[in-house]
């Protein structure tokens, strides 16, 4: 369990990858789109860097 702003807490269940990011944006209306773009980029990077095909299933490699 982690503490955030205003004593808010968030919990990362086992098997989940949680992260936060900061960005300076001139138009805050684009923030929801930015969240999806960052998550998609993180997903693609993790798949490219950390997974291998083993018995026809993706298995994360931890080194």
N, C-alpha and C positions, 0 to 999 in steps of 0.2 A: 504494500500500500504506500502510495506516495502523496505528499502534500503539495497542493497547488496554490494559486492565488486565493486570497480571502479564506484561507483554511479549508478550501475544497480538497477532497481526496479522490484519487482514482486508483483502481486496482487492476493489475495485469494478470489475468488468469493464466495458468500453465498452458504453454503452447501458443500463446499470443505474443506478437511483437508490437510493442507500443512505443511511440516516439512523439516528440513535439518539434516544431520548427518555428522560427520567427522570420518575418519578412516585413520590409517597409513598402507599403503599397499606397499609391496616390488615390486609387479608386477602390474603396472597401467593398463595393458591390461585386468585385471580382474574387473576393476571398473564398466563397464556396467552390468556385471552379479551381482555384489554386490548391485547395485541399485535395481534390480528386487528382489533379496533375501530379502533385508531390507523391501521393500514395501509389499511383500507377508507376511513376519513375522508380520508387523504392522497390516495388514488387518486381519490376523487370530487372533491376540491378541485382537483387537477391537471387532471382532465378538464374541469371547469367553467371554469377560468381560462385554460387554455393550449392548448386544441384547437379547431380549426375544421374544418368539412367542406369538403374540396377534392376534386373528382372522386370523390365517394362514399367517401372514406377520411379518417380522422382524421390530421391533420398538425399536430404541435406548432408553436406560434408562439413564436419567440424574439425578444424586443424589447429 
